[in-house]
């Protein structure tokens, strides 16, 4: 079957880039491309963001970064396709995806369009919760969860030869069932088809999801997450399950990618990579034994308690340079409401051990949970101060948003002034946004004040920014802001002069 896979442009919220605008390589789409190849399908992949991240368009409340689908509609890769699969990589790109569906149906009305759910990112969303949006735009099929378990059935649905009942992990216009996402212990996933992605497009950007290095690749060493956080979509999209790849397979993939692409820096994008502590300890041992000579960064966060403090030196020797953890809140009462336990003492000890072993650390905190009180917020301020004193390198503060598929979304506990407002980790459309933005600023201010009082870190980070050798995400931020504002300025000038930027 001739299949064209499409990843959308990136949406960037105007006036506040802290919760949007971070580029993620479409790892799941590249994995599907590799899988389809193994099953003798002819696959093309169009990454609208990665093909030209210097291209910007003004969409009112936000910008879209990347190329428009219109550029490709008359090309063979579209005209000869037997099916399109669009990747719902981020909730922030939802309106862009609906627009792509509409344009495909207007141009090639008889070619089926499917939407692939991103089940491995907290920035994504559950397709079943927005099914009407997609079907009204013209989509034919929604793939809920991973497509690998019944790929032939999915292709049959996209063709004309299938007449049976729709598989349980799919939705079409006539579906009445609740989708059941498929998972299997020990499932083998192919190495992503990175040859179909414009990797230099990502490498040339002066920023990335993790600390920016000249060349890097994301990697998934596990899938799913067993924790039931009420603000997160993953309990629904991954059935609250977790499964890790075998250590030998992880190291094999890293070394193959290192040799094939000349990459020595790997951003671990797992939702929770260290759920089984011994697994990553074994990965570290193998990286050392095989003299892999790579560096890796836990950029999407991990459960702090699942990393044994006495193994931090092993992580450092194996090449670990960055660990992000997610305390979420300094209030144990609020964490009980969220559904996630956190060992605050262990978090401090982990940060301290990482500091001693030259591993940078990030802590992710949330404000704006519907049940958050002023006392809960004060507890976060106090715990952040303790983390900074222990050696924390950076903090990320997000404002809770109701991502479709989360329990908070189902409860409708968060109000928006504009129902069409961009859903991001900095949702300006929230009715209480100004209050929450003040809380976020308060936490960030606490971080900087404590840093200045207890170390020279900020000065050293400034020097690394100037030299272009960031070791934290925070050190990417000046370059990201400068890049975006420069492209926005060029867009503004082009409108005045009447030519395309």
C-alpha positions as a printed NumPy array, in Angstrom:
array([[  0.   ,   0.   ,   0.   ],
       [  1.246,   3.516,  -0.795],
       [  0.941,   5.524,   2.412],
       [  1.874,   9.132,   3.026],
       [  2.534,   9.988,   6.674],
       [  2.219,  13.617,   7.772],
       [  3.436,  15.411,  10.899],
       [  1.967,  18.913,  11.381],
       [  3.461,  22.335,  11.96 ],
       [  4.274,  23.443,  15.496],
       [  1.91 ,  25.878,  17.249],
       [  3.502,  28.628,  19.352],
       [  1.363,  30.665,  21.715],
       [  1.755,  34.409,  21.3  ],
       [  3.163,  36.393,  24.182],
       [  4.144,  33.383,  26.296],
       [  6.545,  30.765,  24.963],
       [  7.128,  28.975,  28.274],
       [  4.461,  26.351,  27.632],
       [  4.641,  26.01 ,  23.84 ],
       [  7.103,  26.143,  20.972],
       [  9.345,  23.236,  22.045],
       [ 10.245,  21.065,  19.02 ],
       [  9.718,  17.322,  19.288],
       [ 10.931,  15.001,  16.581],
       [  8.015,  12.765,  15.423],
       [  9.526,   9.586,  16.821],
       [  6.302,   7.571,  16.776],
       [  5.599,   8.46 ,  13.153],
       [  9.154,   7.505,  12.178],
       [  8.666,   4.204,  14.034],
       [  5.436,   3.531,  12.12 ],
       [  7.259,   4.314,   8.867],
       [  9.887,   1.701,   9.693],
       [  7.218,  -0.807,  10.702],
       [  5.243,  -0.269,   7.491],
       [  8.405,  -0.724,   5.449],
       [  8.993,  -4.068,   7.134],
       [  5.489,  -5.024,   5.972],
       [  6.29 ,  -4.129,   2.34 ],
       [  4.346,  -0.88 ,   2.239],
       [  5.585,   2.07 ,   0.187],
       [  5.974,   4.866,   2.724],
       [  6.519,   8.602,   2.338],
       [  6.848,  10.92 ,   5.332],
       [  6.231,  14.665,   5.309],
       [  7.35 ,  16.484,   8.46 ],
       [  5.916,  19.953,   7.953],
       [  7.802,  21.386,  10.905],
       [ 11.173,  19.737,  10.366],
       [ 11.271,  20.414,   6.624],
       [ 11.447,  24.169,   7.221],
       [ 11.34 ,  25.347,  10.858],
       [ 12.318,  28.86 ,   9.722],
       [  8.9  ,  29.347,   8.098],
       [  6.295,  31.135,  10.271],
       [  2.656,  32.052,   9.737],
       [  0.395,  34.233,  11.88 ],
       [ -2.779,  32.447,  13.017],
       [ -4.251,  35.099,  15.291],
       [ -3.607,  33.956,  18.859],
       [ -0.618,  31.826,  17.889],
       [  2.013,  31.236,  15.228],
       [  2.51 ,  28.094,  13.181],
       [  6.122,  27.093,  12.581],
       [  6.937,  25.022,   9.522],
       [  5.667,  24.582,   5.976],
       [  2.01 ,  24.621,   4.951],
       [  0.487,  21.445,   3.534],
       [ -0.523,  23.449,   0.461],
       [  3.067,  23.316,  -0.782],
       [  2.83 ,  19.539,  -1.21 ],
       [ -0.686,  18.9  ,  -2.503],
       [  0.268,  18.751,  -6.185],
       [  3.303,  16.511,  -5.677],
       [  3.462,  12.822,  -6.526],
       [  3.84 ,  11.895,  -2.866],
       [  0.247,  13.111,  -2.429],
       [ -1.257,  12.498,  -5.834],
       [ -0.174,   8.84 ,  -5.875],
       [ -0.979,   8.041,  -2.24 ],
       [ -3.554,   5.361,  -1.457],
       [ -3.976,   6.584,   2.135],
       [ -2.89 ,   9.429,   4.394],
       [ -2.032,   9.062,   8.075],
       [ -1.725,  12.295,  10.07 ],
       [  0.171,  12.271,  13.343],
       [ -1.619,  13.946,  16.276],
       [  1.742,  14.803,  17.819],
       [  0.482,  17.591,  20.082],
       [ -2.781,  19.03 ,  21.355],
       [ -1.339,  22.429,  20.479],
       [ -1.432,  21.448,  16.783],
       [ -5.052,  20.245,  16.853],
       [ -6.46 ,  23.114,  14.755],
       [ -3.617,  22.695,  12.276],
       [ -4.41 ,  18.987,  11.934],
       [ -8.099,  19.706,  11.297],
       [ -7.088,  22.178,   8.612],
       [ -4.829,  19.579,   6.96 ],
       [ -7.665,  17.023,   6.93 ],
       [ -9.98 ,  19.538,   5.266],
       [ -7.41 ,  20.475,   2.62 ],
       [ -6.64 ,  16.833,   1.818],
       [-10.322,  16.031,   1.408],
       [-10.914,  19.037,  -0.794],
       [ -7.973,  18.136,  -3.032],
       [ -8.189,  14.316,  -3.005],
       [-11.7  ,  13.488,  -1.714],
       [-11.534,   9.769,  -2.491],
       [ -8.267,   9.058,  -0.634],
       [ -8.873,   7.921,   2.989],
       [ -7.429,   9.999,   5.818],
       [ -6.546,   8.441,   9.185],
       [ -5.314,  10.106,  12.365],
       [ -2.657,   8.417,  14.507],
       [ -2.784,   9.073,  18.244],
       [  0.43 ,   9.997,  20.046],
       [  0.197,   7.741,  23.079],
       [  3.711,   8.461,  24.367],
       [  3.659,  12.174,  25.237],
       [  1.946,  14.247,  27.909],
       [  1.62 ,  17.068,  25.348],
       [ -0.646,  14.922,  23.148],
       [ -4.326,  14.01 ,  23.539],
       [ -6.906,  11.241,  23.318],
       [ -8.486,  11.001,  19.874],
       [-11.747,   9.556,  21.137],
       [-12.373,  12.801,  23.081],
       [-12.145,  14.934,  19.922],
       [-13.556,  12.423,  17.435],
       [-16.355,  14.706,  16.233],
       [-13.846,  17.445,  15.39 ],
       [-11.969,  15.109,  13.092],
       [-14.983,  13.506,  11.455],
       [-16.57 ,  16.894,  10.818],
       [-13.325,  17.952,   9.122],
       [-13.493,  14.887,   6.874],
       [-11.304,  12.255,   8.554],
       [-12.22 ,   8.636,   7.858],
       [-10.458,   6.748,  10.657],
       [ -8.966,   7.373,  14.098],
       [ -6.216,   5.034,  15.3  ],
       [ -6.358,   5.024,  19.099],
       [ -3.104,   3.886,  20.656],
       [ -0.364,   2.103,  18.742],
       [ -1.061,   0.697,  15.238],
       [  1.407,  -2.175,  15.313],
       [ -0.825,  -4.882,  16.726],
       [ -3.323,  -5.071,  13.836],
       [ -1.659,  -3.215,  10.997],
       [ -3.243,  -5.396,   8.3  ],
       [ -6.713,  -4.663,   9.673],
       [ -5.959,  -0.944,   9.734],
       [ -4.881,  -1.044,   6.092],
       [ -8.014,  -2.987,   5.221],
       [-10.093,  -0.263,   6.84 ],
       [ -8.25 ,   2.28 ,   4.718],
       [ -8.895,   0.208,   1.597],
       [-12.12 ,  -1.101,   0.168],
       [-11.855,  -4.819,   0.835],
       [-12.764,  -4.889,   4.539],
       [-16.411,  -5.636,   5.358],
       [-16.227,  -6.955,   8.937],
       [-16.664,  -5.178,  12.257],
       [-14.32 ,  -2.298,  12.907],
       [-11.386,  -3.326,  15.141],
       [-11.646,  -2.266,  18.766],
       [ -8.719,   0.186,  18.593],
       [-10.205,   2.159,  15.687],
       [-13.025,   4.654,  15.325],
       [-14.935,   5.702,  12.232],
       [-18.045,   7.808,  11.691],
       [-20.378,   4.942,  12.539],
       [-18.513,   3.722,  15.618],
       [-20.491,   3.406,  18.826],
       [-17.88 ,   1.584,  20.928],
       [-15.304,   2.924,  23.35 ],
       [-11.897,   2.247,  21.767],
       [ -9.635,  -0.292,  23.432],
       [ -5.972,   0.454,  22.933],
       [ -3.814,  -2.606,  22.424],
       [ -0.634,  -3.344,  24.367],
       [  1.603,  -6.386,  24.643],
       [  4.434,  -7.249,  26.987],
       [  7.761,  -7.478,  25.214],
       [  6.559,  -6.035,  21.917],
       [  9.462,  -5.494,  19.508],
       [  9.507,  -2.052,  17.905],
       [ 11.63 ,  -1.293,  14.854],
       [ 14.223,   1.441,  14.881],
       [ 12.621,   4.709,  13.684],
       [ 13.12 ,   5.536,  10.017],
       [ 15.161,   8.655,  10.703],
       [ 16.318,   8.678,   7.081],
       [ 12.831,  10.01 ,   6.212],
       [ 13.181,  12.97 ,   8.601],
       [ 15.09 ,  16.15 ,   7.785],
       [ 17.39 ,  15.804,  10.785],
       [ 19.571,  18.821,   9.817],
       [ 16.392,  20.918,  10.066],
       [ 16.289,  20.098,  13.78 ],
       [ 20.045,  20.178,  14.31 ],
       [ 20.415,  23.655,  12.8  ],
       [ 17.906,  25.125,  15.238],
       [ 19.69 ,  26.808,  18.18 ],
       [ 17.432,  24.924,  20.633],
       [ 15.775,  21.544,  21.162],
       [ 13.653,  19.741,  23.729],
       [ 16.702,  18.847,  25.787],
       [ 19.993,  20.711,  26.255],
       [ 20.989,  21.584,  22.688],
       [ 23.944,  19.775,  21.164],
       [ 25.143,  19.975,  17.529],
       [ 23.659,  16.56 ,  16.691],
       [ 21.16 ,  14.561,  18.718],
       [ 18.401,  11.987,  18.412],
       [ 15.448,  11.133,  20.618],
       [ 14.987,   7.56 ,  21.701],
       [ 12.217,   5.609,  23.421],
       [ 13.53 ,   2.879,  25.707],
       [ 10.12 ,   2.182,  27.248],
       [  6.46 ,   2.897,  26.651],
       [  3.583,   3.911,  28.852],
       [  3.398,   4.99 ,  32.476],
       [  1.815,   3.218,  35.475],
       [  0.912,   6.379,  37.413],
       [ -2.644,   7.834,  37.425],
       [ -2.01 ,  11.62 ,  37.48 ],
       [ -5.318,  13.393,  36.89 ],
       [ -3.848,  16.154,  34.69 ],
       [ -2.225,  13.659,  32.301],
       [ -3.669,  11.919,  29.234],
       [ -1.335,   8.926,  29.411],
       [ -3.431,   6.808,  31.836],
       [ -6.001,   6.698,  29.026],
       [ -3.763,   6.506,  25.966],
       [ -1.472,   3.819,  27.44 ],
       [ -3.953,   1.933,  29.637],
       [ -1.851,   2.841,  32.708],
       [  0.675,   0.21 ,  31.62 ],
       [  4.431,   0.39 ,  31.292],
       [  6.798,  -1.858,  29.354],
       [ 10.533,  -1.43 ,  28.911],
       [ 12.775,  -2.603,  26.084],
       [ 15.481,  -5.071,  26.993],
       [ 18.763,  -3.351,  27.992],
       [ 20.693,  -5.138,  25.234],
       [ 18.22 ,  -3.887,  22.612],
       [ 18.433,  -0.319,  23.931],
       [ 22.229,  -0.271,  23.754],
       [ 22.23 ,  -1.916,  20.321],
       [ 19.934,   0.826,  19.008],
       [ 22.056,   3.592,  20.506],
       [ 25.255,   2.225,  18.987],
       [ 23.661,   1.651,  15.573],
       [ 22.299,   5.197,  15.524],
       [ 25.652,   6.544,  16.695],
       [ 27.436,   4.827,  13.83 ],
       [ 24.802,   5.552,  11.186],
       [ 24.201,   9.243,  11.904],
       [ 27.33 ,  10.298,  13.778],
       [ 25.235,  11.152,  16.84 ],
       [ 26.695,  10.957,  20.351],
       [ 23.888,  12.723,  22.246],
       [ 20.573,  10.981,  22.918],
       [ 17.495,  12.571,  24.444],
       [ 15.521,   9.935,  26.349],
       [ 11.871,  10.742,  25.595],
       [ 10.258,   7.967,  27.66 ],
       [  7.352,   9.003,  29.836],
       [  9.018,   7.24 ,  32.774],
       [ 12.229,   5.481,  31.728],
       [ 13.372,   4.233,  35.14 ],
       [ 10.203,   2.509,  36.369],
       [ 12.321,  -0.643,  36.729],
       [ 15.546,   0.7  ,  38.313],
       [ 17.635,  -2.357,  37.502],
       [ 16.854,  -2.04 ,  33.8  ],
       [ 18.538,   1.344,  33.373],
       [ 21.358,   0.309,  35.692],
       [ 22.001,  -2.58 ,  33.313],
       [ 21.81 ,  -0.23 ,  30.315],
       [ 24.493,   1.906,  31.953],
       [ 26.698,  -1.108,  32.581],
       [ 26.394,  -2.18 ,  28.94 ],
       [ 27.161,   1.319,  27.652],
       [ 30.359,   1.26 ,  29.701],
       [ 31.283,  -2.32 ,  28.734],
       [ 30.785,  -1.609,  25.033],
       [ 32.609,   1.738,  25.225],
       [ 29.671,   3.465,  23.574],
       [ 31.113,   6.942,  24.198],
       [ 27.702,   8.624,  24.162],
       [ 25.84 ,  11.076,  26.372],
       [ 22.193,  10.746,  27.348],
       [ 19.647,  13.077,  28.86 ],
       [ 16.357,  12.213,  30.608],
       [ 14.509,  15.147,  29.069],
       [ 10.854,  14.191,  29.595],
       [ 11.082,  13.526,  33.305],
       [ 11.202,  10.352,  35.338],
       [  9.979,   9.15 ,  38.716],
       [ 12.719,  10.304,  41.078],
       [ 12.194,   7.465,  43.557],
       [ 12.94 ,   4.866,  40.881],
       [ 16.567,   5.984,  40.653],
       [ 18.755,   4.538,  43.394],
       [ 20.987,   7.228,  44.887],
       [ 24.007,   4.939,  45.116],
       [ 23.787,   4.266,  41.356],
       [ 24.18 ,   7.901,  40.305],
       [ 27.974,   7.497,  39.855],
       [ 27.217,   4.582,  37.481],
       [ 24.83 ,   6.774,  35.476],
       [ 27.488,   9.487,  35.25 ],
       [ 30.181,   7.07 ,  34.056],
       [ 27.819,   5.714,  31.402],
       [ 27.251,   9.198,  29.989],
       [ 24.214,  10.589,  31.819],
       [ 24.363,  14.388,  31.745],
       [ 20.83 ,  15.493,  32.63 ],
       [ 17.882,  14.202,  34.672],
       [ 14.465,  15.831,  34.787],
       [ 12.159,  14.907,  37.66 ],
       [  8.573,  15.953,  38.347],
       [  7.698,  16.737,  41.952],
       [  4.644,  18.574,  40.482],
       [  3.88 ,  20.216,  43.839],
       [  5.523,  20.687,  47.209],
       [  2.209,  19.784,  48.839],
       [  1.692,  16.121,  49.67 ],
       [ -2.025,  16.854,  50.136],
       [ -2.363,  18.116,  46.587],
       [ -0.278,  15.251,  45.26 ],
       [ -2.735,  12.847,  46.854],
       [ -5.529,  14.553,  44.914],
       [ -3.481,  14.391,  41.701],
       [ -2.918,  10.68 ,  42.299],
       [  0.88 ,  10.676,  42.411],
       [  3.022,  10.041,  45.451],
       [  6.364,  11.768,  45.742],
       [  9.19 ,  11.12 ,  48.198],
       [ 10.398,  14.647,  48.92 ],
       [ 13.437,  13.499,  50.909],
       [ 14.556,  11.21 ,  48.098],
       [ 14.145,  14.049,  45.593],
       [ 16.565,  16.234,  47.571],
       [ 19.076,  13.407,  47.944],
       [ 18.885,  12.653,  44.21 ],
       [ 19.537,  16.279,  43.261],
       [ 22.465,  16.438,  45.667],
       [ 23.984,  13.209,  44.299],
       [ 23.587,  14.405,  40.714],
       [ 25.239,  17.675,  41.63 ],
       [ 28.241,  15.835,  43.059],
       [ 28.52 ,  13.705,  39.912],
       [ 28.144,  16.567,  37.413],
       [ 24.678,  15.578,  36.216],
       [ 22.383,  18.558,  35.629],
       [ 18.908,  18.397,  37.156],
       [ 15.536,  19.909,  36.356],
       [ 12.405,  19.926,  38.518],
       [  8.962,  20.331,  36.926],
       [  6.289,  22.038,  39.022],
       [  2.621,  22.737,  38.319],
       [  0.362,  25.608,  39.282],
       [ -3.338,  25.952,  38.622],
       [ -4.692,  22.56 ,  39.596],
       [ -8.382,  23.13 ,  40.405],
       [ -7.808,  21.899,  43.975],
       [ -4.622,  23.891,  44.571],
       [ -4.846,  26.196,  47.585],
       [ -2.626,  29.064,  48.666],
       [ -1.042,  26.745,  51.242],
       [ -0.304,  24.194,  48.5  ],
       [  1.422,  26.893,  46.471],
       [  3.478,  28.003,  49.489],
       [  4.566,  24.387,  49.98 ],
       [  5.852,  24.375,  46.391],
       [  7.811,  27.566,  47.039],
       [  9.363,  26.025,  50.151],
       [ 10.273,  22.761,  48.445],
       [ 11.742,  24.583,  45.467],
       [ 13.999,  26.495,  47.861],
       [ 15.205,  23.205,  49.35 ],
       [ 15.895,  21.766,  45.908],
       [ 17.924,  24.818,  44.893],
       [ 19.994,  24.555,  48.073],
       [ 20.636,  20.893,  47.206],
       [ 22.   ,  21.913,  43.783],
       [ 19.01 ,  22.011,  41.401],
       [ 20.087,  23.436,  38.035],
       [ 16.743,  24.574,  36.631],
       [ 13.008,  24.638,  37.21 ],
       [ 10.146,  24.387,  34.728],
       [  6.784,  25.71 ,  35.872],
       [  3.675,  24.742,  33.935],
       [  0.108,  25.942,  34.236],
       [ -2.349,  23.045,  34.281],
       [ -4.517,  22.724,  31.184],
       [ -7.337,  20.241,  30.475],
       [ -5.709,  18.063,  27.833],
       [ -8.338,  15.885,  26.167],
       [ -8.199,  12.433,  27.731],
       [ -7.144,  13.554,  31.204],
       [ -9.415,  13.215,  34.22 ],
       [ -9.408,  16.994,  34.621],
       [-10.707,  17.321,  31.071],
       [-13.521,  14.89 ,  31.82 ],
       [-14.477,  16.77 ,  34.991],
       [-14.615,  20.104,  33.111],
       [-13.109,  21.671,  36.222],
       [-11.094,  24.312,  34.348],
       [-12.843,  27.274,  32.728],
       [-11.762,  29.077,  29.561],
       [-12.798,  32.501,  28.341],
       [-12.517,  31.354,  24.725],
       [-13.369,  27.773,  23.798],
       [-11.071,  28.039,  20.751],
       [ -8.056,  29.138,  22.82 ],
       [ -4.833,  27.19 ,  22.333],
       [ -4.478,  24.375,  24.855],
       [ -0.877,  24.409,  26.05 ],
       [  1.121,  24.185,  29.275],
       [  0.697,  27.931,  29.487],
       [ -3.004,  28.305,  28.58 ],
       [ -3.634,  32.028,  28.277],
       [ -7.315,  31.327,  27.673],
       [ -7.941,  30.227,  31.269],
       [-10.237,  32.577,  33.139],
       [ -7.775,  32.694,  36.046],
       [ -4.658,  32.935,  33.874],
       [ -3.389,  36.21 ,  35.363],
       [ -3.461,  34.769,  38.884],
       [ -1.707,  31.591,  37.783],
       [  0.87 ,  33.475,  35.73 ],
       [  1.642,  35.385,  38.926],
       [  2.181,  32.133,  40.802],
       [  4.437,  30.848,  38.054],
       [  6.473,  34.058,  38.187],
       [  6.67 ,  33.675,  41.955],
       [  8.213,  30.215,  41.659],
       [ 10.634,  31.317,  38.956],
       [ 11.628,  34.327,  41.048],
       [ 12.213,  32.043,  44.047],
       [ 14.489,  29.886,  41.91 ],
       [ 16.62 ,  32.797,  40.705],
       [ 16.849,  34.49 ,  44.101],
       [ 17.886,  31.253,  45.794],
       [ 20.383,  30.521,  43.034],
       [ 22.031,  33.902,  43.397],
       [ 22.249,  33.451,  47.153],
       [ 23.726,  29.959,  47.176],
       [ 26.025,  29.604,  44.159],
       [ 27.642,  31.086,  41.081],
       [ 25.567,  28.812,  38.849],
       [ 23.604,  31.537,  37.102],
       [ 26.773,  33.336,  36.073],
       [ 28.243,  30.1  ,  34.762],
       [ 25.022,  29.317,  32.92 ],
       [ 25.169,  32.765,  31.342],
       [ 28.686,  32.056,  30.121],
       [ 27.551,  28.749,  28.616],
       [ 24.704,  30.559,  26.844],
       [ 27.172,  33.051,  25.358],
       [ 29.496,  30.247,  24.279],
       [ 26.617,  28.228,  22.818],
       [ 27.225,  25.106,  24.918],
       [ 24.021,  24.717,  26.981],
       [ 23.859,  22.034,  29.636],
       [ 20.241,  22.687,  30.651],
       [ 16.976,  23.478,  28.866],
       [ 16.992,  26.908,  30.482],
       [ 20.179,  27.727,  28.619],
       [ 18.333,  27.022,  25.351],
       [ 15.649,  29.591,  26.134],
       [ 17.465,  32.819,  25.131],
       [ 18.268,  31.329,  21.737],
       [ 14.713,  30.041,  21.294],
       [ 13.196,  33.425,  22.135],
       [ 15.671,  35.249,  19.877],
       [ 15.038,  32.831,  17.004],
       [ 11.25 ,  33.082,  17.294],
       [ 11.19 ,  36.875,  17.607],
       [ 13.52 ,  37.235,  14.634],
       [ 11.271,  35.039,  12.484],
       [  8.188,  36.916,  13.733],
       [  9.864,  40.218,  12.87 ],
       [ 10.645,  38.942,   9.374],
       [  7.019,  37.837,   9.032],
       [  5.839,  41.306,  10.057],
       [  8.171,  42.994,   7.576],
       [  7.124,  40.636,   4.792],
       [  3.48 ,  41.533,   5.34 ],
       [  4.28 ,  45.244,   5.109],
       [  6.345,  44.799,   1.951],
       [  3.942,  42.297,   0.452],
       [  6.191,  39.274,  -0.045],
       [  6.524,  35.865,   1.55 ],
       [  9.048,  35.457,   4.4  ]])
